[in-house]
Amino acid sequence: MKFFRAIMAASLLAVCAGQRASAATGNVLFSGTVTATCTITINSNGTMTVSSNLQSLSSHNAAGSAGSAQVDTTGGVSLSVDPVTTTTVPVSDTTATTWIPTFATSGAQTIAETGTATALTVPGTSTVAVNLAAPRAARTGSPPATIRRR
C-alpha cells in the first residue's frame, strides 16, 4: 500500500510539473471597532488681567491671554471645561465671585466660544483656547472692589 501511494504521488508530481500555476485574486474583508479616544496636550498657560475699571479679572482683558491645549481625537467625545472650585482671596474680600470658564476650538473642528459641553464628532487635531473670567458686580455708594494679582 505504501508503494502504491508513493507511485501515485510521483505520477501526480510528474503530471503537475509541466503545468503553470495560475495566480488568484480575491478580497479579504476585515471588520473592527475603533473606540473613541482623546489625548490632551497643554500648550501654554493663560494669563488673567484686571480690567481698567477694576470690575473684572479675565483672560479677555487687555494683556490677558487664553490658555492653549491641543486635542487629538478619533471623534465621538465631548469637550468641556470644569468650573473653578478653589480660589485664594484676601481675607477682607467677602464679595462672592462667579468664575466663568469658556473655550473655543479651531482645527479639525471649529467651535465658537462656549461654556457648554460640546461633542467633538470630527477626528483629527484641534487647538483649544481656554478663557477664564471673574466679573464683579458694580457697587453703589462705595469704591469698586480691588482685585490684586500675586
Backbone torsions as a table, in degrees:
resi	resn	phi	psi	omega
1	MET	NA	-40.7	178.0
2	LYS	-62.9	-39.2	-179.4
3	PHE	-64.9	-40.1	179.8
4	PHE	-64.0	-43.1	178.8
5	ARG	-63.3	-40.9	179.6
6	ALA	-63.9	-40.7	179.5
7	ILE	-67.0	-40.6	-179.8
8	MET	-65.0	-43.0	179.7
9	ALA	-64.0	-42.3	179.8
10	ALA	-65.4	-39.7	-179.5
11	SER	-69.8	-36.3	176.9
12	LEU	-65.6	-40.1	177.7
13	LEU	-63.8	-39.7	-179.6
14	ALA	-65.6	-40.1	179.9
15	VAL	-68.5	-42.5	-177.1
16	CYS	-76.0	-21.7	-175.4
17	ALA	-61.5	-32.4	-178.0
18	GLY	-87.7	-4.0	-175.9
19	GLN	-95.2	147.4	174.3
20	ARG	-89.2	142.5	176.6
21	ALA	-86.4	135.6	178.5
22	SER	-93.3	138.2	176.4
23	ALA	-77.2	145.2	178.3
24	ALA	-119.0	146.1	175.8
25	THR	-121.0	156.7	178.2
26	GLY	-174.4	168.5	178.6
27	ASN	-101.9	137.3	173.6
28	VAL	-112.1	118.8	-177.2
29	LEU	-93.4	137.1	176.1
30	PHE	-121.4	149.2	172.3
31	SER	-137.1	154.9	179.6
32	GLY	-171.8	174.4	179.9
33	THR	-125.3	129.0	174.5
34	VAL	-102.0	116.8	179.9
35	THR	-78.7	153.3	179.3
36	ALA	-64.2	127.8	177.0
37	THR	-130.7	157.1	-179.1
38	CYS	-151.8	131.8	175.6
39	THR	-122.4	129.6	179.8
40	ILE	-114.3	128.0	177.3
41	THR	-121.0	124.2	179.6
42	ILE	-77.2	125.0	178.7
43	ASN	-89.7	-47.8	-177.5
44	SER	-158.1	153.9	175.1
45	ASN	-79.3	158.4	175.7
46	GLY	-94.3	169.5	177.7
47	THR	-129.9	126.9	176.1
48	MET	-100.7	138.6	178.2
49	THR	-128.8	162.9	-179.1
50	VAL	-86.9	139.3	177.3
51	SER	-71.3	160.8	-177.6
52	SER	-64.1	-27.4	178.9
53	ASN	-94.0	7.9	178.3
54	LEU	60.4	28.7	-178.5
55	GLN	-107.9	-1.1	176.8
56	SER	-153.8	150.6	171.1
57	LEU	-118.3	117.2	-171.6
58	SER	-156.9	152.2	172.8
59	SER	-76.2	-11.8	176.7
60	HIS	-83.4	-17.3	-179.1
61	ASN	-67.5	164.5	178.2
62	ALA	-54.1	134.9	-178.9
63	ALA	72.4	1.8	174.3
64	GLY	-85.0	164.3	177.6
65	SER	-149.9	148.9	177.8
66	ALA	-75.2	150.6	168.3
67	GLY	-74.2	156.2	-176.8
68	SER	-130.9	139.8	177.2
69	ALA	-140.9	154.4	175.1
70	GLN	-107.9	131.6	179.0
71	VAL	-118.1	120.3	174.7
72	ASP	-108.8	124.3	-175.6
73	THR	-143.4	155.8	173.0
74	THR	-87.8	-0.8	-175.0
75	GLY	91.4	170.7	178.5
76	GLY	77.7	23.1	177.8
77	VAL	-122.9	167.8	178.8
78	SER	-118.4	137.0	-178.8
79	LEU	-110.5	132.9	176.6
80	SER	-153.6	165.7	173.4
81	VAL	-118.4	139.8	-179.4
82	ASP	-80.3	151.3	176.5
83	PRO	-71.6	158.3	176.5
84	VAL	-71.6	131.8	-178.8
85	THR	-113.7	-22.0	-177.6
86	THR	-135.7	129.1	175.3
87	THR	-137.6	160.6	175.1
88	THR	-117.8	122.2	179.9
89	VAL	-129.1	161.0	176.3
90	PRO	-59.2	146.6	-178.3
91	VAL	-57.4	-36.5	-177.4
92	SER	-74.4	-11.8	-179.1
93	ASP	-87.5	101.4	-179.2
94	THR	-105.8	4.3	179.5
95	THR	-74.5	131.2	178.3
96	ALA	-66.4	138.7	178.6
97	THR	-120.4	131.1	175.8
98	THR	-101.6	118.9	179.3
99	TRP	-91.9	130.7	-176.1
100	ILE	-120.3	102.0	175.6
101	PRO	-88.0	139.6	176.6
102	THR	-138.7	165.7	176.7
103	PHE	-149.6	160.0	174.6
104	ALA	-144.2	152.8	178.3
105	THR	-127.4	155.6	171.6
106	SER	-141.2	159.5	-179.4
107	GLY	116.2	-128.3	-178.0
108	ALA	-57.6	-35.2	178.1
109	GLN	-138.2	133.1	179.3
110	THR	-102.3	127.3	177.2
111	ILE	-128.3	126.0	175.8
112	ALA	-68.1	156.2	-175.4
113	GLU	-53.9	129.4	-177.6
114	THR	-151.7	162.4	173.7
115	GLY	-113.4	5.2	-175.8
116	THR	-101.2	140.8	176.2
117	ALA	-53.5	135.1	-176.4
118	THR	-133.9	136.8	-180.0
119	ALA	-73.2	134.2	170.4
120	LEU	-100.8	100.9	-175.1
121	THR	-96.0	-18.7	-176.0
122	VAL	-94.9	126.1	176.5
123	PRO	-70.9	148.5	177.5
124	GLY	137.2	-162.3	-177.1
125	THR	-110.0	130.3	175.8
126	SER	-125.8	148.3	173.3
127	THR	-100.2	129.9	-177.5
128	VAL	-109.6	127.0	173.9
129	ALA	-101.9	120.8	-178.2
130	VAL	-109.8	124.9	179.3
131	ASN	-114.9	155.1	177.1
132	LEU	-138.4	133.9	-179.9
133	ALA	-133.2	147.7	176.0
134	ALA	-135.2	83.0	178.8
135	PRO	-73.1	148.6	177.0
136	ARG	-116.1	138.1	176.9
137	ALA	-69.8	139.1	178.2
138	ALA	-67.0	138.1	179.8
139	ARG	-98.4	139.3	176.1
140	THR	-101.4	140.4	176.8
141	GLY	81.5	0.1	177.8
142	SER	-146.2	160.9	179.9
143	PRO	-64.6	156.5	179.5
144	PRO	-64.4	154.5	177.6
145	ALA	-65.2	142.6	177.5
146	THR	-102.3	128.7	178.7
147	ILE	-106.7	120.6	-176.3
148	ARG	-105.1	137.7	173.3
149	ARG	-92.1	146.6	177.3
150	ARG	-113.6	NA	NA
